[in-house]
Amino acid sequence: MLVTLVMGFSCGLPLLLTMGVLKAWMKEEGVDLSTIGLISLVQIPYTWKFLWAPIMDKYTLPFLGRRRGWLIVAQVILALCIAGLGMSNPGEGLTFMVAAAILVAFFSSTQDIVVDAYRREDLDDEELGLGSSLYIYGYRVGMLLASGGGLILADNMTFQSVYFIMAGFMAIGIVTTLLTPEPEMVEDAPKTLSEAVFSPLIEYFSRDGAVAILAFILLYKIGDAMAGAITIPFYLDVGFTKTEIGQVVKIFGLGAVLLGAFAGGVAMLRLGINKSLWIFGTLQALSTACFAVLTLTGPSIITLSFVIAFENISSGMGTAAYIAFMASITNKKFTATQYALLTSLMGIPRVIAAAPTGYMAENMGWMYFFISCAIIAVPGMLLLTKFAPWSGKSYADSLSINN
């Protein structure tokens, strides 16, 4: 569990170094806003990581084992790329900076692939809930260090120095990889690259309910994602100041997410994944609807604190169950590829479903918009009746892939 926590930290740290922190640096160097907006495209490797995941399933490097070998390579190169990004200058060498940022995103997403596979293979099925929670916990701490810590440091030193320091923090993950044992292989690795690429898809889609599972992954958190995409303009419309939003939504809200993720993991040890998906999904929908209350109370800090606490705790719990479920249904022979595919799908609603939210809120009004986001969660919940019944065998237990 400690290894899972630390690996989550190593995966969360690089993410915002190519987003918020990099954009702040570009703004300070006088780069125009249109270019700053386009820099978001360097994140593309995170959504396409399943394309090279089969390589990690097929090939084992001649040191440290099937998972740790690839992990140490990704982490060392990632640390060097972060340092290389720090050696760039957005105002004078934009091409070099973009190239370095793409490499950071590529090796960061590669690290994600291997860490997800490691966690799935290292933990027993009943441990996946708590393990996923601790991974999320570490991930959020890494993100906080990179974004909040990075920007605070940038007020007292150059951005180049900030990136060198963040590259140094990758040593925590590297040391952990060297010290932790290699997961036991319960399945032989694919014999050919073709098998590594196509067999995971063939095996997955040959299962009963395979399409329903993909629909569930797309829909389970879609209402939560839609509401979250436009909450900042909503808070401003209600009448909250930017300082109030920063203090309550970002700082207090982060603590609530971490509490929810940890509480969700502990609860899953007793409840199991099936019941957790039902309970946490229901709480997610209710917490989304609670935003409508703010349209009635106006800029009340007490109400905002309650709504944020409820929403972030339930979202953290729901995410923990969501990730644990995806891990439980991957075939350990193709862990890297299948898990990378599922987590890539997981990000689609966050991008596509966010697009029409402004139009919806403008035409429906804030109250009915948030109520609609809660109702949109219903189809995903109904899919649980097929593969995660309240009382009955879990979908993972019904599979023979890991027995």
HELIX and SHEET records of a PDB file:
HELIX    1   1 LEU A    2  GLY A   12  1                                  11    
HELIX    2   2 LEU A   15  THR A   18  5                                   4    
HELIX    3   3 GLY A   20  GLU A   28  1                                   9    
HELIX    4   4 LEU A   33  LEU A   38  1                                   6    
HELIX    5   5 ILE A   39  GLN A   43  5                                   5    
HELIX    6   6 ILE A   44  THR A   47  1                                   4    
HELIX    7   7 LYS A   49  LEU A   51  5                                   3    
HELIX    8   8 ALA A   53  LYS A   58  1                                   6    
HELIX    9   9 ARG A   66  GLY A   86  1                                  21    
HELIX   10  10 LEU A   94  ASP A  122  1                                  29    
HELIX   11  11 ASP A  125  GLU A  127  5                                   3    
HELIX   12  12 LEU A  128  LEU A  144  1                                  17    
HELIX   13  13 LEU A  145  GLY A  149  3                                   5    
HELIX   14  14 GLY A  150  ALA A  154  1                                   5    
HELIX   15  15 PHE A  159  LEU A  179  1                                  21    
HELIX   16  16 LEU A  193  PHE A  205  1                                  13    
HELIX   17  17 ALA A  210  LEU A  219  1                                  10    
HELIX   18  18 ILE A  222  GLY A  228  1                                   7    
HELIX   19  19 THR A  231  VAL A  238  1                                   8    
HELIX   20  20 LYS A  242  GLU A  244  1                                   3    
HELIX   21  21 ILE A  245  PHE A  252  3                                   8    
HELIX   22  22 GLY A  253  ALA A  289  1                                  37    
HELIX   23  23 PHE A  291  THR A  297  1                                   7    
HELIX   24  24 ILE A  301  SER A  328  1                                  28    
HELIX   25  25 LYS A  332  PHE A  334  5                                   3    
HELIX   26  26 THR A  335  MET A  346  1                                  12    
HELIX   27  27 ILE A  348  ILE A  352  1                                   5    
HELIX   28  28 THR A  357  MET A  364  1                                   8    
HELIX   29  29 TRP A  366  ILE A  376  1                                  11    
HELIX   30  30 VAL A  378  LEU A  382  1                                   5    
HELIX   31  31 LEU A  384  PHE A  387  1                                   4    
HELIX   32  32 TYR A  395  SER A  398  1                                   4    
END                                                                             
